[in-house]
């Protein structure tokens, strides 16, 4: 099944545009930008989750590493 796409209108720095044009063939640029944006958005989501955890009240019991990993894995799979 094909992924639905949408054109977005935004600006990027001239040096980034030149590098993109020099390094990536024209038929592959959207894919490269999509992959980079997905990675950056995932990083931002993780950072926000960490900040939320830091701000949350501490539970009376500690979680094990396995419980934390399981919870994060479940959360990651939901996105």
C-alpha positions in Angstrom: 0.0 0.0 0.0 1.4 3.4 -1.0 1.9 6.0 1.7 -0.1 9.2 1.3 2.1 12.2 0.7 1.6 15.9 1.0 3.6 18.8 -0.2 4.9 21.2 2.6 6.1 24.7 2.0 9.0 25.6 4.3 12.5 27.0 4.0 15.9 25.4 4.6 19.3 27.0 4.8 21.0 27.6 1.5 24.0 25.4 2.5 21.7 22.5 3.3 19.9 22.9 0.1 23.1 22.8 -1.9 24.4 19.8 0.0 21.0 18.0 -0.6 21.2 18.8 -4.3 24.9 17.7 -4.6 24.7 14.5 -2.6 21.2 13.1 -3.3 19.7 12.4 -6.8 16.5 14.4 -7.4 14.3 11.3 -7.3 15.5 10.4 -3.8 15.5 13.7 -2.0 12.0 13.4 -0.5 12.8 10.0 0.9 16.0 11.3 2.5 14.3 14.3 4.0 11.4 12.2 5.3 13.8 9.7 7.0 15.8 12.6 8.6 12.6 14.3 9.8 11.3 11.0 11.3 14.5 10.5 13.2 14.5 14.1 14.5 10.9 13.9 15.5 11.5 10.6 17.3 14.4 12.3 19.2 12.2 15.2 20.2 9.5 12.8 21.4 12.1 10.9 23.5 13.4 14.2 24.9 9.9 15.3 25.8 9.2 11.9 27.5 12.4 12.2 29.6 11.4 15.8 30.7 7.9 14.5 31.6 9.5 11.7 33.6 11.8 14.1 35.4 8.8 16.4 36.3 6.5 13.6 37.4 6.1 12.8 41.1 8.3 9.9 42.2 6.4 6.7 42.8 6.8 5.1 46.2 8.3 2.0 44.6 11.2 1.9 42.1 10.8 0.3 38.7 13.2 -2.4 37.6 15.2 -1.9 34.4 13.1 -4.6 32.7 9.9 -2.7 33.6 11.2 0.5 32.2 12.4 -1.2 29.0 9.1 -2.9 28.6 7.1 0.3 29.1 9.3 2.2 26.6 9.1 -0.6 24.0 5.3 -0.5 24.3 5.3 3.2 24.0 7.6 3.2 20.9 5.4 0.5 19.2 2.4 2.7 19.6 3.8 5.5 17.4 
